[in-house]
Amino acid sequence: MQTLKLEEKWDKTFAKSEKVEHTKVIFHNRYGLTLAADLYLPKNSGEKLPAIAVSGPFGAVKEQAAGLYAQTLAEMGFLTIAFDPSFTGESGGEPRYVASPDINTEDFCAAVDFLSCDERVDPERIGILGICGWGGMALNAAAMDTRIKATVASTMYDMTRVNANGYFDSENSAEARYAKKQAMNAQRTLDYKSESYARAGGVVDPLPDDAPFFVKDYYDYYKTKRGYHVRSLNSNDGWNTTSSLSFMNMPILAYAGEIRSAVLIVCGEKAHSRYFSEDAFKKLEGENKELLVVPGAVHTDLYDGGGKNAIPFDKIAAFFAAHLK
């Protein structure tokens, strides 16, 4: 595996829990990329544990929301890892800051590989949890990987849909897609000539007065002490400009209706992204599928609680406990 430089000091956006043990770990996916993760283990655990792999949001790092989810679920009795997807954060992969619907789905399956081989884990009790754009990746992984026994998608985005159709499907036409493809393919040529990759920019800063609410919502998280992190793409210069190309051409939820394992989709009542969750839930089949709408919550309230404990951790833990047994 690639040698990674991992930060050993506590540099999370949330306080360290005294109820769990924290270590840095690495694992690799089937494309040979090395991923970095934080592992959270309940203290004084003596038997093989159910395990959960956590990632997201899209453009975030494991020191932000994913780590909070992982640490909290470890406090509730699960062995957890929060990992940085390929090409981002402390994980390996070149060029940097590129996303892929295939490789990033594989990242979840690689996390299951790692957990399945950890002697502290019961390999028959492994779940995954994806936040925001990684909620959609988690559903895609669950449709493919039969080792995944339970999946939670929190405040999810379907990144293939939003890239192809725009926000709220406002650009859902062949003409609009063609214009975006033209611009990104022209950028590919420029990138190749310059031997570098232009960045799309993270959350806009300074915030315009006329910014839509969801942009203000992101700013309040990624650009303030609440959620800023030096390695977060959304907090800084964003993804490579051409990253969206593959997402426009590869819908990730095509086989969501074939997921046999348990799924819980959680979204905020007032989240701009709510339609992704509700439409994804409509694709699911079986009595082991649930949709939970959190009253009053906006999108980023489910990143860190929004100062009002909006993340339904008790419900999420109970769901995993019921289906990882």
Summary of the structure (lengths in Angstrom):
residues: 325
radius of gyration: 18.6
end to end distance: 32.4
largest distance: 59.0
contacts: 1183
relative contact order: 0.15
helix: 36%
strand: 19%
